[in-house]
Amino acid sequence: MRSKPAALTLFFGTLVAFSAPVKAAPIPIKVVIVTMFEPGADTGDRPGELQYWVERNHLDTILPFPQAYHNLRMNRDGVLAVLTGMGTAKAAGSIMALGLDPRFDLSKAYWIVAGIAGIDPADGSLGSAAWAEWVVDGDLGYEIDGREIPADWPTGFVPLGKSKPYESPRTEDQGEAYHLNAALADWAFHLTEHVDLGDTPEMQKDRAGYASANARRPPFVLKGDTISSSTFFTGVKMSEWANEWVKYHTGAKGNYVTTAMEDTGTLSSLQMLSKTSRVDWNRIMVLRTASDFDQPPPGMTAAQNLARNAGRKYAGYLPALESAWRVGNSVVQEITTHWDKYK
């Protein structure tokens, strides 16, 4: 490493020369892939959300990242992958640590959150991939136990600052809703809407139990918004709540399609970082792919649905991981191949 020219300093009457090392320029990043969980190693075993990206995009450079959840992965094309850990807290911490890391120039980077989720059968099917324009927090609020909900209330969830469900006017936003770049979400959807997502006999059997035409379709790409909650939920009533909660916090502009965990933690940190120009808020995309339905088919209870899916035994688990990579990678390849256009 080259050193700066020696600096001369008078120290107790003696002229002493000091040589300071030259700091390496920050690495310019083109795309950041945000994944949330990996059950084992980064390669070679049962995959989580990171593994296909590492193996197929040759993210062979491992960068120590002790200040966060997991080491970073990068390739020669300027693609960087971060594994945040599960839940909004780990996601917020890991993304903030990355945003403040002096090794990287993230000012022009595009961010793609690529993870699996539950899906509302009214909107999509197993293995489907949804690009979000709105991300709504499902944790911030008040809650009354289900056994004590007033008879005329549709839910026990109440917005912060209110005394009953969906009370108007909505109070000033405290992190309940994040609006992403609508034009970018549209661009990503139109770029990927014809990506082949494949199908499996297991998914065909599972979705046959649902009445919705969208639930019965083979996997497809759509636009649809997500609710971010650190508490996993399932059931018809919870899906009804999620639909109304997203409508309430977006002024009826958003449509709940997928349920995930970490995205408001990720977006909270990215929003703060954008205020210092470390991150461009207009370059953030959220892609969630359906590993399971957010409710059981008719004739099955919510508890039975929870039990059958315990341990990620989702019929759409591996197909959803595949969809996240196929759809997300189409965007990555477009951006990196034509960087002069997108930088």
C-alpha positions as CSV (number, residue, x, y, z in Angstrom):
1,M,0.0,0.0,0.0
2,R,1.4,3.4,-0.9
3,S,1.8,5.9,1.8
4,K,1.2,9.6,1.9
5,P,4.3,11.9,1.9
6,A,5.8,12.1,5.3
7,A,4.4,14.8,7.5
8,L,6.9,16.8,9.7
9,T,5.9,17.5,13.2
10,L,7.8,19.3,16.0
11,F,7.7,16.9,19.0
12,F,9.5,18.0,22.2
13,G,12.0,20.1,20.1
14,T,12.7,17.2,17.7
15,L,11.5,17.2,14.1
16,V,9.7,13.8,13.6
17,A,8.4,12.4,10.3
18,F,5.1,10.5,10.3
19,S,3.8,8.5,7.3
20,A,0.0,7.9,7.1
21,P,-1.4,5.1,4.9
22,V,-3.6,6.0,1.9
23,K,-7.2,4.9,2.5
24,A,-8.6,2.7,-0.2
25,A,-11.4,4.3,-2.3
26,P,-14.8,3.0,-1.4
27,I,-16.0,0.1,-3.6
28,P,-18.8,1.3,-5.9
29,I,-21.8,-1.0,-5.6
30,K,-24.4,-1.4,-8.4
31,V,-26.9,-3.7,-6.8
32,V,-27.5,-4.7,-3.2
33,I,-29.4,-8.0,-2.7
34,V,-31.1,-8.0,0.7
35,T,-31.9,-11.5,2.0
36,M,-33.2,-12.4,5.5
37,F,-32.4,-16.0,6.5
38,E,-30.2,-18.9,5.6
39,P,-30.7,-22.2,7.6
40,G,-27.3,-23.6,7.0
41,A,-24.2,-22.8,5.0
42,D,-24.1,-20.2,2.2
43,T,-23.7,-22.9,-0.4
44,G,-24.2,-26.6,-0.9
45,D,-27.1,-27.5,1.4
46,R,-30.8,-26.9,1.8
47,P,-31.1,-23.3,0.7
48,G,-32.4,-20.2,2.3
49,E,-32.9,-16.8,0.7
50,L,-29.2,-16.2,0.2
51,Q,-27.8,-19.4,-1.3
52,Y,-29.0,-19.3,-4.9
53,W,-27.6,-15.8,-5.2
54,V,-24.2,-16.9,-3.9
55,E,-24.0,-20.0,-6.1
56,R,-25.5,-18.6,-9.3
57,N,-24.2,-15.0,-9.3
58,H,-20.8,-16.1,-8.2
59,L,-20.7,-14.0,-5.1
60,D,-17.4,-15.6,-4.2
61,T,-15.8,-12.7,-2.3
62,I,-16.5,-12.9,1.4
63,L,-16.3,-9.7,3.3
64,P,-16.1,-9.8,7.1
65,F,-19.1,-8.0,8.6
66,P,-18.8,-8.5,12.4
67,Q,-20.9,-5.5,13.2
68,A,-24.0,-7.2,11.8
69,Y,-25.6,-10.6,11.5
70,H,-23.6,-12.3,8.7
71,N,-20.6,-11.8,6.5
72,L,-21.2,-10.0,3.1
73,R,-20.9,-11.6,-0.3
74,M,-19.9,-9.8,-3.5
75,N,-18.9,-10.5,-7.1
76,R,-16.9,-8.7,-9.8
77,D,-20.0,-7.2,-11.3
78,G,-20.6,-4.9,-8.3
79,V,-23.4,-7.0,-6.8
80,L,-23.3,-7.2,-3.0
81,A,-25.5,-9.5,-0.9
82,V,-26.4,-8.9,2.7
83,L,-28.1,-11.4,5.0
84,T,-29.9,-9.4,7.7
85,G,-31.2,-12.1,10.1
86,M,-34.9,-12.6,10.7
87,G,-37.2,-10.0,12.2
88,T,-37.4,-6.2,11.8
89,A,-34.8,-5.5,14.6
90,K,-32.0,-7.6,13.0
91,A,-32.9,-6.2,9.6
92,A,-32.7,-2.6,10.7
93,G,-29.4,-3.1,12.5
94,S,-27.8,-5.0,9.6
95,I,-28.9,-2.5,7.0
96,M,-27.8,0.5,9.0
97,A,-24.4,-1.2,9.6
98,L,-24.0,-1.7,5.8
99,G,-25.1,1.8,5.0
100,L,-22.5,3.3,7.3
101,D,-19.7,0.9,6.3
102,P,-16.9,3.1,4.8
103,R,-15.7,0.2,2.5
104,F,-18.6,0.8,0.1
105,D,-20.1,3.6,-2.1
106,L,-23.8,2.8,-2.1
107,S,-24.9,6.2,-3.4
108,K,-25.9,4.9,-6.8
109,A,-26.8,1.3,-5.7
110,Y,-30.1,-0.3,-6.5
111,W,-31.5,-2.3,-3.6
112,I,-33.6,-5.5,-4.1
113,V,-35.2,-7.1,-1.1
114,A,-35.7,-10.7,-2.3
115,G,-37.4,-13.0,0.2
116,I,-40.2,-15.5,0.6
117,A,-43.6,-14.7,2.1
118,G,-47.2,-15.8,2.7
119,I,-49.7,-14.7,0.0
120,D,-53.4,-13.8,0.1
121,P,-55.1,-16.5,-2.1
122,A,-57.4,-13.7,-3.4
123,D,-54.4,-12.3,-5.3
124,G,-51.8,-14.9,-6.0
125,S,-50.7,-18.5,-6.0
126,L,-47.8,-20.5,-4.5
127,G,-44.4,-19.6,-6.2
128,S,-45.8,-16.3,-7.4
129,A,-43.6,-13.2,-7.2
130,A,-45.0,-9.8,-6.2
131,W,-43.3,-6.4,-6.6
132,A,-44.4,-4.0,-3.9
133,E,-45.1,-0.3,-4.1
134,W,-46.2,0.0,-0.5
135,V,-44.8,-1.7,2.6
136,V,-46.9,-1.4,5.7
137,D,-45.9,-2.2,9.3
138,G,-48.1,-4.7,11.1
139,D,-46.5,-4.3,14.5
140,L,-47.0,-0.6,15.4
141,G,-50.3,-0.2,17.1
142,Y,-52.5,-1.3,20.0
143,E,-53.9,-4.8,20.5
144,I,-56.7,-6.3,22.5
145,D,-56.8,-10.0,23.2
146,G,-59.2,-11.8,20.9
147,R,-61.3,-12.9,23.9
148,E,-61.9,-9.3,24.9
149,I,-62.7,-7.6,21.6
150,P,-65.9,-5.6,21.6
151,A,-68.6,-7.4,19.7
152,D,-69.0,-4.6,17.1
153,W,-65.2,-4.5,16.4
154,P,-63.9,-6.3,13.3
155,T,-60.5,-6.8,14.9
156,G,-58.5,-6.2,18.1
157,F,-55.8,-4.2,16.4
158,V,-56.1,-0.4,16.8
159,P,-53.8,2.2,15.1
160,L,-51.5,4.2,17.4
161,G,-53.2,7.2,18.8
162,K,-56.7,5.9,18.2
163,S,-59.3,4.2,20.3
164,K,-61.0,1.8,17.9
165,P,-60.0,0.0,14.6
166,Y,-59.4,2.0,11.5
167,E,-60.5,5.3,13.2
168,S,-60.3,8.4,11.0
169,P,-58.5,10.6,10.4
170,R,-55.3,8.6,10.4
171,T,-52.7,10.1,12.7
172,E,-49.3,11.4,11.4
173,D,-47.2,8.5,10.1
174,Q,-44.8,7.0,12.7
175,G,-43.3,4.4,10.5
176,E,-46.5,2.4,9.6
177,A,-46.2,2.9,5.8
178,Y,-43.4,3.2,3.3
179,H,-44.1,4.3,-0.2
180,L,-41.5,3.1,-2.7
181,N,-40.8,4.6,-6.2
182,A,-43.9,3.6,-8.1
183,A,-42.2,4.1,-11.5
184,L,-39.4,1.7,-10.5
185,A,-41.8,-0.9,-9.2
186,D,-43.7,-0.7,-12.5
187,W,-40.5,-1.0,-14.5
188,A,-39.4,-4.0,-12.5
189,F,-42.8,-5.7,-13.0
190,H,-42.9,-5.1,-16.7
191,L,-39.3,-6.3,-17.1
192,T,-40.1,-9.6,-15.4
193,E,-43.8,-10.2,-15.9
194,H,-43.1,-13.0,-18.4
195,V,-40.4,-14.8,-16.5
196,D,-41.1,-18.5,-16.4
197,L,-41.5,-19.5,-12.7
198,G,-42.2,-23.2,-13.3
199,D,-44.6,-25.4,-11.4
200,T,-44.6,-28.5,-9.2
201,P,-47.1,-31.3,-8.4
202,E,-47.0,-30.3,-4.7
203,M,-48.0,-26.7,-5.5
204,Q,-50.8,-27.9,-7.8
205,K,-52.2,-30.2,-5.1
206,D,-52.0,-27.5,-2.5
207,R,-53.6,-24.7,-4.5
208,A,-56.4,-27.0,-5.7
209,G,-58.1,-26.6,-2.3
210,Y,-58.7,-22.9,-2.7
211,A,-61.6,-21.3,-4.4
212,S,-60.0,-18.2,-5.8
213,A,-59.0,-18.2,-9.5
214,N,-55.7,-16.4,-8.7
215,A,-54.9,-19.1,-6.0
216,R,-55.4,-21.8,-8.6
217,R,-53.1,-20.3,-11.2
218,P,-49.6,-21.5,-11.9
219,P,-47.0,-19.2,-10.4
220,F,-47.0,-15.7,-12.0
221,V,-45.4,-12.3,-11.5
222,L,-47.7,-9.5,-10.2
223,K,-47.6,-6.2,-8.4
224,G,-48.8,-6.3,-4.9
225,D,-48.0,-4.7,-1.5
226,T,-46.7,-6.3,1.6
227,I,-47.3,-6.1,5.3
228,S,-44.3,-6.4,7.5
229,S,-44.8,-8.1,10.9
230,S,-42.4,-9.8,13.2
231,T,-45.3,-12.1,14.3
232,F,-46.1,-14.8,11.9
233,F,-49.9,-15.0,11.3
234,T,-52.3,-17.2,9.5
235,G,-56.0,-17.5,9.1
236,V,-58.9,-15.9,7.3
237,K,-59.5,-13.3,10.0
238,M,-55.9,-12.3,10.1
239,S,-55.9,-11.9,6.3
240,E,-59.0,-9.8,6.5
241,W,-57.2,-7.6,9.0
242,A,-54.1,-7.3,6.9
243,N,-56.1,-6.2,3.9
244,E,-57.9,-3.5,5.9
245,W,-54.7,-2.4,7.7
246,V,-52.9,-1.8,4.5
247,K,-55.8,0.1,3.0
248,Y,-56.0,2.2,6.2
249,H,-52.4,3.1,6.3
250,T,-52.1,3.8,2.5
251,G,-55.3,5.8,2.1
252,A,-56.7,2.8,0.1
253,K,-53.9,3.1,-2.4
254,G,-52.2,-0.1,-1.4
255,N,-53.4,-3.7,-1.9
256,Y,-52.2,-6.3,0.6
257,V,-50.8,-9.3,-1.2
258,T,-47.9,-10.7,0.8
259,T,-47.0,-11.1,4.4
260,A,-43.4,-10.9,5.4
261,M,-41.3,-10.0,8.5
262,E,-38.4,-7.7,8.0
263,D,-39.1,-5.1,5.4
264,T,-40.1,-2.1,7.5
265,G,-36.9,-2.6,9.5
266,T,-34.9,-2.6,6.3
267,L,-36.8,0.4,4.9
268,S,-36.5,2.3,8.2
269,S,-32.7,2.2,8.0
270,L,-32.6,2.9,4.3
271,Q,-34.9,5.9,4.7
272,M,-32.6,7.4,7.4
273,L,-29.5,6.7,5.3
274,S,-31.1,8.4,2.3
275,K,-31.2,11.6,4.3
276,T,-27.4,11.7,4.2
277,S,-27.3,10.7,0.5
278,R,-25.6,7.4,1.4
279,V,-28.6,5.7,-0.2
280,D,-30.9,6.8,-3.0
281,W,-34.5,6.1,-1.8
282,N,-35.8,6.1,-5.3
283,R,-33.6,3.0,-6.1
284,I,-35.3,0.5,-3.7
285,M,-37.3,-2.5,-4.7
286,V,-39.2,-5.1,-2.6
287,L,-39.8,-8.5,-4.1
288,R,-41.7,-11.1,-2.1
289,T,-42.4,-14.6,-3.4
290,A,-45.1,-17.0,-2.1
291,S,-44.0,-20.0,-0.2
292,D,-47.4,-20.5,1.4
293,F,-50.9,-19.1,1.6
294,D,-51.7,-16.8,4.5
295,Q,-54.8,-18.8,5.4
296,P,-55.9,-22.5,5.2
297,P,-58.2,-23.8,2.4
298,P,-61.9,-24.2,3.2
299,G,-62.4,-27.0,5.7
300,M,-59.2,-26.6,7.5
301,T,-58.7,-24.5,10.7
302,A,-56.0,-21.8,11.1
303,A,-54.4,-24.0,13.8
304,Q,-54.2,-27.0,11.5
305,N,-52.7,-24.8,8.8
306,L,-50.1,-23.6,11.2
307,A,-49.2,-27.1,12.2
308,R,-48.9,-28.4,8.7
309,N,-46.4,-25.7,7.8
310,A,-44.3,-25.9,10.9
311,G,-40.6,-26.0,10.2
312,R,-41.0,-24.3,6.8
313,K,-42.7,-27.4,5.3
314,Y,-44.4,-25.2,2.8
315,A,-45.4,-26.7,-0.5
316,G,-44.0,-23.6,-2.2
317,Y,-40.8,-23.2,-0.2
318,L,-38.2,-24.2,-2.8
319,P,-40.2,-22.8,-5.7
320,A,-40.5,-19.5,-3.9
321,L,-36.8,-19.3,-3.4
322,E,-36.4,-20.1,-7.1
323,S,-38.9,-17.4,-8.1
324,A,-37.1,-14.8,-6.0
325,W,-33.8,-15.6,-7.8
326,R,-35.3,-15.8,-11.3
327,V,-37.3,-12.6,-11.1
328,G,-34.8,-10.7,-9.0
329,N,-31.9,-11.8,-11.2
330,S,-33.6,-10.5,-14.3
331,V,-33.5,-7.0,-12.8
332,V,-29.9,-7.5,-11.6
333,Q,-28.7,-8.6,-15.0
334,E,-30.5,-5.7,-16.7
335,I,-28.9,-3.1,-14.4
336,T,-25.4,-4.5,-14.4
337,T,-25.2,-5.2,-18.1
338,H,-26.4,-1.7,-19.0
339,W,-24.8,0.1,-16.1
340,D,-24.1,3.2,-18.2
341,K,-27.8,3.6,-18.7
342,Y,-28.9,3.0,-15.1
343,K,-26.0,4.4,-13.0
